[in-house]
Amino acid sequence: MVNSGNRPKIEIEKTTSEWVWDIVGYLCYAGSILFLLVIWEKLPKEVPAHYNALGEIDRWGSKWELILLPCIGAFMIFFMKVLERFPELHNYPKRFHESNARQFYLQSRKMINQLKNLCVIIFSLLLFESVSIALGWGSGFGIWFLPITIFVGISIVVGIIKQRKIQ
């Protein structure tokens, strides 16, 4: 590994894809908070609080637990935004050097951006699912929630594959 203290600091403009991911992620996040505020009084005291891999409810909890989802989302946005801002601190393979630093930084930053926004979108979907089940609007995503979350893992694999192609 290359010592992060020796890595160049390079300013790289945010790409269109990063802007699109941020807009979608932040809109979902803000929408989930607004949705929770609007629906709060209609919620029963107990709501689905945890799901198993099949999307079945395996624990019910207080409606106040729903506030954890936007809080975790806010933490993820803040923490991963910091990681995006300093790609020179990320972990890179031995083939990293000044001539390919820009490519590595951009690819790593884009991967963090996607992960941040996908996680925020998933937490927003989870909030909507819990509320809709609690209010009897439907049975939620069920078995489909796991494939949705697996998409996060796929984005990591795609990011690693793209990074491996950097010479």
C-alpha positions as CSV (number, residue, x, y, z in Angstrom):
1,M,0.0,0.0,0.0
2,V,1.1,3.5,-0.7
3,N,1.3,5.7,2.4
4,S,-1.6,8.2,2.3
5,G,0.7,11.0,3.5
6,N,2.6,10.7,0.1
7,R,-0.5,10.9,-2.0
8,P,-1.3,14.0,-4.1
9,K,-4.3,16.1,-3.2
10,I,-6.2,16.5,-6.5
11,E,-9.4,18.6,-6.9
12,I,-11.8,16.7,-9.1
13,E,-15.2,18.1,-10.2
14,K,-18.2,16.2,-9.2
15,T,-19.5,14.1,-12.1
16,T,-23.0,14.1,-13.5
17,S,-23.6,10.6,-12.1
18,E,-22.6,11.8,-8.7
19,W,-25.0,14.7,-8.9
20,V,-27.8,12.5,-10.0
21,W,-27.1,9.9,-7.2
22,D,-27.1,12.8,-4.7
23,I,-30.3,14.3,-5.9
24,V,-32.1,11.0,-5.9
25,G,-30.7,10.0,-2.5
26,Y,-31.3,13.3,-0.8
27,L,-34.9,13.5,-2.3
28,C,-35.7,10.1,-1.0
29,Y,-34.2,11.0,2.4
30,A,-36.1,14.3,2.7
31,G,-39.2,12.6,1.4
32,S,-39.1,9.9,4.0
33,I,-38.7,12.5,6.8
34,L,-41.6,14.6,5.4
35,F,-43.7,11.4,5.0
36,L,-43.0,10.4,8.6
37,L,-43.9,13.9,9.9
38,V,-47.2,13.9,8.0
39,I,-48.2,10.4,9.0
40,W,-46.9,10.4,12.6
41,E,-50.3,11.0,14.3
42,K,-52.0,8.2,12.4
43,L,-49.4,5.6,13.3
44,P,-50.3,3.0,15.9
45,K,-48.1,2.7,19.0
46,E,-46.4,-0.4,17.6
47,V,-44.9,-0.8,14.1
48,P,-42.7,-3.4,12.4
49,A,-39.2,-2.9,13.8
50,H,-37.2,-5.7,12.2
51,Y,-37.5,-8.0,9.2
52,N,-35.8,-11.3,8.4
53,A,-34.2,-12.2,5.1
54,L,-37.5,-13.2,3.6
55,G,-39.0,-9.8,4.4
56,E,-41.2,-11.2,7.2
57,I,-41.6,-9.1,10.4
58,D,-39.8,-10.7,13.2
59,R,-40.1,-7.9,15.8
60,W,-42.6,-5.1,16.5
61,G,-41.5,-2.0,18.4
62,S,-42.6,1.5,19.4
63,K,-43.3,3.9,16.6
64,W,-40.5,6.1,18.1
65,E,-38.1,3.5,16.7
66,L,-38.9,4.7,13.2
67,I,-37.0,7.9,14.1
68,L,-33.8,5.8,14.1
69,L,-34.0,5.3,10.4
70,P,-33.6,9.0,9.4
71,C,-31.0,9.4,12.2
72,I,-28.9,6.6,10.8
73,G,-29.4,8.1,7.3
74,A,-28.2,11.5,8.5
75,F,-25.1,9.8,10.1
76,M,-24.4,7.9,6.9
77,I,-24.8,11.0,4.7
78,F,-22.4,13.0,7.0
79,F,-19.8,10.2,7.4
80,M,-19.7,9.1,3.8
81,K,-19.7,12.8,2.6
82,V,-16.4,13.2,4.5
83,L,-15.0,10.0,2.9
84,E,-16.0,11.4,-0.5
85,R,-14.2,14.6,0.2
86,F,-10.9,13.0,0.9
87,P,-10.2,10.2,-1.6
88,E,-6.5,10.5,-1.0
89,L,-7.2,8.8,2.4
90,H,-8.9,5.7,0.8
91,N,-7.1,2.4,0.5
92,Y,-5.5,1.7,-2.9
93,P,-3.5,-1.2,-4.4
94,K,0.3,-1.1,-4.8
95,R,-0.1,-0.1,-8.5
96,F,-1.3,3.3,-7.3
97,H,1.0,6.2,-8.4
98,E,0.8,9.9,-9.3
99,S,0.0,9.2,-12.9
100,N,-3.1,7.2,-12.1
101,A,-4.1,8.9,-8.9
102,R,-6.9,10.9,-10.6
103,Q,-8.5,7.8,-11.9
104,F,-8.3,6.0,-8.6
105,Y,-9.6,9.0,-6.7
106,L,-12.5,9.5,-9.0
107,Q,-13.5,5.8,-9.1
108,S,-13.3,5.5,-5.3
109,R,-15.2,8.7,-4.7
110,K,-18.0,7.6,-7.2
111,M,-18.3,4.2,-5.4
112,I,-18.6,5.9,-2.0
113,N,-21.2,8.3,-3.5
114,Q,-23.3,5.4,-4.8
115,L,-23.0,3.5,-1.5
116,K,-24.1,6.5,0.5
117,N,-27.1,7.2,-1.7
118,L,-28.1,3.5,-2.0
119,C,-28.0,3.1,1.8
120,V,-30.1,6.3,2.3
121,I,-32.6,5.1,-0.3
122,I,-32.8,1.7,1.4
123,F,-33.4,3.3,4.8
124,S,-36.1,5.5,3.2
125,L,-37.8,2.4,1.7
126,L,-37.6,0.6,5.0
127,L,-39.3,3.5,6.7
128,F,-42.0,3.5,4.1
129,E,-42.4,-0.3,4.4
130,S,-42.8,-0.2,8.1
131,V,-45.3,2.6,8.0
132,S,-47.4,1.1,5.2
133,I,-47.6,-2.3,7.1
134,A,-48.4,-0.6,10.4
135,L,-51.3,1.3,8.7
136,G,-52.5,-1.7,6.8
137,W,-51.8,-0.3,3.4
138,G,-50.2,-3.5,2.3
139,S,-47.8,-6.3,3.3
140,G,-44.6,-4.4,2.3
141,F,-41.9,-5.4,-0.1
142,G,-41.7,-8.9,1.4
143,I,-39.2,-11.2,-0.4
144,W,-38.3,-8.3,-2.8
145,F,-36.5,-6.3,-0.1
146,L,-33.5,-8.6,0.0
147,P,-32.8,-8.3,-3.7
148,I,-33.1,-4.6,-3.4
149,T,-30.5,-4.5,-0.7
150,I,-28.3,-6.9,-2.6
151,F,-28.0,-4.2,-5.2
152,V,-25.7,-2.4,-2.7
153,G,-23.3,-5.4,-2.8
154,I,-23.5,-5.4,-6.6
155,S,-22.5,-1.7,-6.8
156,I,-19.4,-2.5,-4.6
157,V,-18.4,-5.4,-6.9
158,V,-18.8,-3.2,-10.0
159,G,-16.7,-0.5,-8.4
160,I,-14.0,-2.9,-7.5
161,I,-14.0,-4.3,-11.1
162,K,-13.7,-0.8,-12.5
163,Q,-10.9,0.0,-10.1
164,R,-9.0,-3.2,-11.1
165,K,-9.0,-2.0,-14.7
166,I,-7.0,1.1,-13.8
167,Q,-3.4,0.7,-14.9
